[in-house]
Amino acid sequence: MQLRTLWQKLAAPIDPPLMTMSLILLGFALLVVSSASAERLGAQFFNMLIALLVMRVTAQISPQKLMYFALPVFVGGLLLLVAVALFGDVSKGARRWLNLGFMRIQPSEIMKIAMPLMLAWYFQRHETYLRLREYVVAALILLLPVGLIAKQPDLGTAILVLAAGFYVIFLAGLSWKVLAGLVVSAVAMAPLAWSMMRDYQKSRILTLLDPEADPLGKGFHIIQSTIAIGSGGILGKGWGQGTQAQLEFIPERHTDFIFAVLSEEFGLIGSTLLLILYALLIGRGMMIAANAPTLFTRLLAGSITLIFFTYAFVNMGMVSGILPVVGIPLPFVSYGGTSLTTLFLGIGILMSIHKHRMLVQK
């Protein structure tokens, strides 16, 4: 009886559909990581345990407390980004890490959750009367950390933070006319944006258009990954039997390009199964957002769920050669502790919103 009571307390905030799909994705991840880089399997299993613990703790926190922490977390993350710009460690030409002495942190990861928290809190405070001014202020709040992250440079994380904030602004009721104007403005400013890009960023776009122009250099990543995806066929070559992966033709095969390994070894069937799992996870998240009782929880749940979509879409797009390579991992599958923990932090927030939906006053 005591064990049953303990289990009920532990499982209380867990949403069964989200938990089931998350665990299946983690099982998929262990299978692919063990093939792509067997020596990292133990470390990834440890990363998963930490991520699940973070999810479990976050699921216990009520949305009211999450809203209370929104501003301090955002301001703290912003100060850490400024500290990175001033004192951060430089690695491979990028200044992304902050050395605290006993550990190194990447503050830009904090913004993936802090940004939707902050903007959802902001719109909740102005819910009674949303004017164009509120959307402009929200855009400025968004662009400040995105600019700091892009300057590091870390284009992949900047895209994810920008998407997270944009989803909140869009879901808060941004007019389609304003959105159309933004699209037109972005297209008009493309030449200016191109002139401000660094050489390696320009080369990524040019490589996307013609990877064969430098097949042994900048085009190597895309060429090898597309070969791996195509060679997998319908059924795949089998676990551990992918030639592109096992002969190390696929770069970063355990992180950013793990989808190529999955496609080569498990084929179209394995890739389709992964897409179905993502679709179910995103569908469940959108259901939680639709049933959330307050503007804050609706915006937060919707933004987090759409970030899962952005992760998957951008990663699979760059690996298959339809988007530039920007260094975004495949959600829940790629090796790595920081991104996995951030993703499960988002899962925990969704579980919290679902659990407390009847306790929050409209």
C-alpha positions in Angstrom: 0.0 0.0 0.0 2.8 2.4 0.9 4.6 1.7 -2.5 1.3 2.3 -4.3 0.8 5.6 -2.5 4.4 6.6 -3.3 3.9 5.8 -7.0 0.7 7.8 -7.1 2.5 10.8 -5.7 5.4 10.4 -8.1 3.1 9.9 -11.1 0.6 12.6 -10.2 1.8 15.4 -12.6 2.7 13.0 -15.4 0.6 13.2 -18.5 0.4 9.6 -19.9 0.3 10.5 -23.7 3.3 13.0 -23.4 5.2 10.6 -21.2 4.6 7.6 -23.5 5.7 9.5 -26.7 8.7 11.0 -24.9 9.9 7.6 -23.7 9.5 6.0 -27.1 11.6 8.9 -28.6 14.2 8.3 -26.0 14.3 4.6 -26.8 14.7 5.5 -30.5 17.5 7.8 -29.5 19.4 5.2 -27.5 19.1 2.8 -30.5 20.5 5.3 -33.0 23.2 6.8 -30.7 24.5 3.3 -29.9 24.9 2.8 -33.7 26.4 6.2 -34.5 28.7 6.5 -31.5 28.6 3.5 -29.1 31.1 5.0 -26.7 28.7 7.9 -25.9 25.8 5.6 -25.1 26.4 5.7 -21.3 26.7 9.5 -21.2 23.5 9.9 -23.2 21.7 7.5 -20.8 22.8 9.7 -18.0 21.7 12.8 -19.9 18.3 11.3 -20.3 18.0 10.6 -16.5 18.9 14.2 -15.7 16.4 15.5 -18.3 13.6 13.3 -17.0 14.3 14.5 -13.4 14.1 18.1 -14.6 10.8 17.3 -16.4 9.4 15.7 -13.2 10.4 18.6 -11.0 9.0 21.2 -13.5 5.7 19.3 -13.8 5.2 20.0 -10.1 5.5 23.7 -10.4 2.1 25.5 -10.9 1.6 27.9 -13.8 1.2 30.7 -11.3 4.7 30.1 -10.0 6.0 29.8 -13.5 4.5 33.2 -14.3 6.1 34.7 -11.1 9.6 33.5 -12.2 9.2 34.7 -15.9 10.7 38.2 -15.4 13.6 37.2 -13.1 14.6 34.3 -15.4 14.5 36.5 -18.5 16.5 39.3 -16.9 19.0 36.8 -15.5 19.4 35.1 -18.9 19.9 38.5 -20.5 22.6 39.5 -18.1 24.4 36.2 -18.7 24.3 36.9 -22.4 25.9 40.3 -21.8 28.5 38.6 -19.6 29.2 36.1 -22.5 29.7 39.0 -24.9 32.2 40.6 -22.5 33.9 37.7 -20.8 32.9 34.5 -22.5 35.2 31.7 -23.6 36.1 31.7 -27.3 36.0 28.2 -29.0 36.2 27.6 -32.8 35.8 31.3 -33.4 32.6 31.6 -31.4 32.0 33.2 -28.0 29.1 31.2 -26.6 30.2 29.8 -23.2 30.6 31.4 -19.8 33.2 29.9 -17.4 32.0 30.0 -13.8 35.1 28.3 -12.5 33.5 25.0 -11.4 31.5 24.6 -14.7 30.8 26.2 -18.1 27.3 27.2 -19.1 25.7 28.3 -22.4 23.3 31.1 -21.4 21.7 31.1 -24.9 20.0 27.8 -24.0 18.2 29.5 -21.1 16.5 31.8 -23.6 14.7 29.0 -25.4 12.4 28.7 -22.3 12.9 32.2 -20.8 11.7 34.0 -24.0 8.3 32.3 -24.3 7.9 32.6 -20.5 8.6 36.4 -20.6 6.4 37.2 -23.6 3.5 35.1 -22.3 3.8 36.9 -19.0 3.9 40.3 -20.8 0.8 39.6 -22.8 -1.0 38.2 -19.8 -0.4 41.6 -18.0 -1.8 43.5 -21.0 -4.6 41.0 -21.9 -7.5 43.5 -21.4 -6.3 45.8 -24.2 -3.8 44.6 -26.8 -2.8 47.3 -29.2 -0.1 47.6 -31.8 2.2 49.2 -29.2 2.1 46.0 -27.1 3.2 43.9 -30.1 6.0 46.4 -30.9 7.3 46.2 -27.3 7.1 42.4 -27.4 9.2 42.5 -30.6 11.8 44.6 -29.0 11.9 42.3 -26.0 12.5 39.4 -28.4 15.1 41.1 -30.7 17.4 42.1 -27.9 18.5 38.5 -26.8 18.3 37.2 -30.4 20.8 39.9 -31.4 23.2 39.0 -28.6 23.0 35.3 -29.5 23.4 35.9 -33.2 26.5 38.0 -32.5 28.3 35.1 -30.6 27.7 33.8 -33.4 25.2 31.0 -32.8 22.7 31.2 -35.7 21.0 27.9 -34.8 20.1 28.9 -31.2 19.2 32.5 -32.4 16.7 30.9 -34.8 15.1 28.8 -32.1 14.8 31.7 -29.7 13.4 34.0 -32.4 10.9 31.3 -33.3 9.9 30.8 -29.7 9.2 34.5 -29.2 7.5 34.9 -32.6 5.1 32.0 -31.8 4.0 33.8 -28.6 3.4 37.1 -30.5 1.5 35.3 -33.3 -0.7 33.3 -30.9 -1.4 36.5 -28.9 -3.4 37.7 -31.9 -0.9 39.4 -34.2 -2.8 40.7 -37.3 -2.3 38.9 -40.6 -1.9 42.3 -42.2 1.0 43.1 -39.9 2.5 39.7 -40.5 2.3 40.2 -44.2 4.0 43.6 -43.8 6.8 41.9 -41.8 7.3 39.3 -44.5 7.5 42.0 -47.2 9.9 44.0 -45.1 12.1 41.0 -44.5 12.3 40.2 -48.2 13.1 43.9 -48.9 15.9 43.8 -46.3 17.4 40.6 -47.6 20.3 42.4 -49.5 21.2 44.3 -46.3 21.1 41.1 -44.2 23.3 39.4 -46.8 25.9 42.2 -46.6 25.9 41.8 -42.7 26.5 38.0 -42.8 29.8 36.5 -42.0 31.7 34.7 -44.8 30.9 31.2 -43.3 27.2 32.0 -43.1 27.2 33.1 -46.8 29.0 30.0 -47.8 26.4 27.8 -46.1 23.6 29.4 -48.2 25.7 29.1 -51.4 26.5 25.5 -50.5 22.8 24.8 -50.1 22.2 26.0 -53.6 25.1 24.1 -55.2 26.8 21.6 -52.8 28.7 20.1 -55.8 30.7 23.3 -56.1 32.9 22.2 -53.2 32.2 18.5 -52.7 35.2 17.8 -50.5 34.9 21.0 -48.5 31.8 23.0 -47.6 29.5 20.8 -49.6 30.7 17.6 -47.9 28.1 17.6 -45.1 25.1 17.9 -47.3 26.3 15.5 -50.0 27.1 12.7 -47.6 23.9 13.1 -45.6 21.7 13.0 -48.6 23.6 10.0 -49.9 22.9 8.3 -46.6 19.2 9.2 -46.6 18.7 8.0 -50.2 20.7 4.7 -49.7 18.5 3.6 -46.8 15.6 2.9 -49.2 12.3 1.8 -47.7 13.5 -0.8 -45.1 17.0 0.6 -44.4 20.3 -1.3 -44.2 19.7 -2.4 -40.6 21.0 -1.3 -37.2 24.7 -0.8 -37.3 24.9 -1.6 -41.0 24.9 1.9 -42.5 28.0 2.3 -44.6 28.0 6.1 -44.6 27.6 6.2 -40.9 29.9 3.3 -39.9 32.7 4.4 -42.3 32.4 7.9 -40.8 31.5 9.7 -44.0 28.7 11.5 -42.1 30.1 14.3 -40.0 28.6 15.0 -36.6 26.7 11.7 -37.0 25.7 11.5 -33.3 24.5 15.1 -33.0 23.3 17.4 -35.8 23.3 14.8 -38.6 21.9 11.8 -36.6 18.8 11.9 -38.8 21.0 10.7 -41.8 22.1 7.7 -39.7 18.6 6.9 -38.7 17.4 7.2 -42.4 20.2 5.0 -43.7 19.8 2.2 -41.2 16.0 2.2 -40.7 14.9 3.6 -44.1 11.7 5.3 -45.0 9.8 3.2 -42.4 12.0 4.4 -39.6 11.9 8.0 -40.7 8.1 7.8 -41.0 7.7 6.4 -37.6 9.8 9.2 -36.2 7.6 11.8 -38.0 4.5 10.1 -36.6 5.9 10.3 -33.1 6.7 14.0 -33.5 3.2 14.6 -34.9 1.6 12.9 -32.0 3.7 14.8 -29.5 3.0 18.1 -31.2 -0.7 17.3 -31.4 -0.9 16.5 -27.7 0.9 19.7 -26.9 -1.6 21.8 -29.0 -4.5 20.0 -27.2 -3.0 21.1 -23.9 -2.6 24.7 -25.2 -6.2 24.7 -26.5 -7.6 23.6 -23.1 -5.4 25.9 -21.0 -7.5 28.2 -18.9 -5.5 31.5 -19.1 -3.8 33.5 -21.8 -0.4 33.0 -20.2 -0.7 29.2 -20.2 -2.2 29.1 -23.7 0.6 31.2 -25.1 3.3 29.3 -23.2 2.0 25.8 -24.1 1.5 26.7 -27.8 4.9 28.3 -28.1 6.7 25.4 -26.5 4.9 22.9 -28.6 5.7 24.7 -31.9 9.3 24.9 -30.8 9.4 21.1 -30.9 8.1 21.4 -34.5 10.8 24.0 -35.4 13.6 21.8 -33.9 12.5 18.8 -36.0 11.7 20.8 -39.2 15.0 22.7 -39.3 17.1 19.7 -38.4 15.6 17.3 -41.0 15.5 20.1 -43.5 19.2 20.9 -43.2 20.2 17.2 -43.2 18.2 16.5 -46.3 19.6 19.5 -48.1 16.6 21.8 -48.3 17.7 24.2 -45.6 21.2 25.7 -44.8 23.2 23.9 -42.1 22.7 25.9 -38.9 23.6 23.5 -36.1 20.2 22.5 -34.6 20.0 19.0 -33.1 17.2 16.5 -33.8 14.8 16.9 -30.9 14.9 14.0 -28.3 17.2 12.0 -30.5 20.5 13.8 -31.0 23.3 13.2 -28.5 23.7 16.0 -26.0 22.7 17.0 -22.5 21.9 20.7 -22.7 19.4 20.6 -25.5 17.7 17.4 -24.2 17.3 19.0 -20.7 15.8 22.1 -22.4 13.4 20.0 -24.3 12.2 18.0 -21.3 11.9 21.3 -19.3 9.4 22.2 -22.0 7.6 18.8 -21.6 7.5 19.4 -17.8 5.9 22.8 -18.4 3.2 21.3 -20.6 2.5 18.6 -18.0 2.2 21.4 -15.3 -0.3 23.3 -17.4 -2.3 20.2 -18.1 -2.3 19.1 -14.4 -3.3 22.5 -13.0 -5.8 23.4 -15.7 -8.8 23.0 -13.3 -7.1 24.8 -10.5 -6.4 28.0 -12.3 -9.1 30.7 -12.2 -10.0 32.2 -15.5 
